[in-house]
Amino acid sequence: MQTIGILVNKGKPKARVVLKELILLLEERGAGVLLEPETAASLDRNELALPVNEFPGRVNLVFVLGGDGTLLGVARQLATQQIPILGFNLGHLGFLSEAEPDSLSSAVDRVLSGDYTIEHRLMLDAEVVRDGRTLEKSVALNDVGIAKGSFSRMITSTVFMDGDYLGTYSGDGMIVSTPTGSTAYSLSCGGPIVWPGVPCILLTPICPHTLTSRPMVLPAECVLEIKVSATHRDLGLTIDGQLGYRLKVDDIIRVRASRSVTSLIKWKERTFFEVVRKKLQGEQESTGLEERT
């Protein structure tokens, strides 16, 4: 018998309805279900309660109900466990999610019958080094961002790859991204779309103050060190746009590919390029039609 852990973003309007339907479908098919204690208590199903840190060894895979942000948070939580994750899109874009609320029965049947593939997505380890000491460590699925505050002046990022000087960039900051994150913040700053299976790290300047600064695609095995400097103190580091750390001038941000990976459940017939067309180009086309009419 398979056991499915379900993690829910309770702030999504459809979350409770979809959750109850999923539990019913899974139990009808003889599958086990485990929920976070707070979620289980809200449904009066305390017999299903289990803390997320006890999921390893107890669940075969995890359903995530929410948007891309919810899935990113779960990916970091489960980074060292490699438990396959299936995202149910209750958000807007849902680029990382594979299932939709209007096809719950089909999704459950496919998962329980093994009709899916698993993509292992590269993650990044990031650490903040100050005066030779490591102060903060984190793991990211999408990206590591270095940026100034909303109303501050430019910051300068001096980048080294494996100890060799790569370049100096002045502007609003830098993004170090995985292929998965190439369709997120990096894309909006002019970075390339990278097929998720390509082992690489992207370096994308944010609003660089020069016409010659361009995004770079670097080898996955490299180690990047980025030293930040500025004439002000409003500097910050973000992890997947969700976790934030204050930086000081001359801090060094060290980024490398992580030993951890995120295992995403994907439907075999749905290609990455189809998702790009539907989620990104499709939105542009529909917007254009609305503007013309």
Sequence and secondary structure as in RCSB ss.txt:
>XXXX:A:sequence
MQTIGILVNKGKPKARVVLKELILLLEERGAGVLLEPETAASLDRNELALPVNEFPGRVNLVFVLGGDGTLLGVA
RQLATQQIPILGFNLGHLGFLSEAEPDSLSSAVDRVLSGDYTIEHRLMLDAEVVRDGRTLEKSVALNDVGIAKGS
FSRMITSTVFMDGDYLGTYSGDGMIVSTPTGSTAYSLSCGGPIVWPGVPCILLTPICPHTLTSRPMVLPAECVLE
IKVSATHRDLGLTIDGQLGYRLKVDDIIRVRASRSVTSLIKWKERTFFEVVRKKLQGEQESTGLEERT
>XXXX:A:secstr
  EEEEEE TTSTTHHHHHHHHHHHHHHTT EEEE HHHHHHTT GGGB  GGG TTT SEEEEEE HHHHHHHH
HHTTTT   EEEEE SSS SS  B GGGHHHHHHHHHHT  EEEEEEEEEEEEEETTEEEEEEEESSEEEEEE T
T   EEEEEEETTEEEEEEEESEEEEE SGGGGTHHHHTT     TTS EEEEEEES SSTT   EEEETT EEE
EEEEESSS EEEEETTTEEEEE TT EEEEEEEEEEEEEEE TT  HHHHHIIIIIHHHHHHHHHHH 
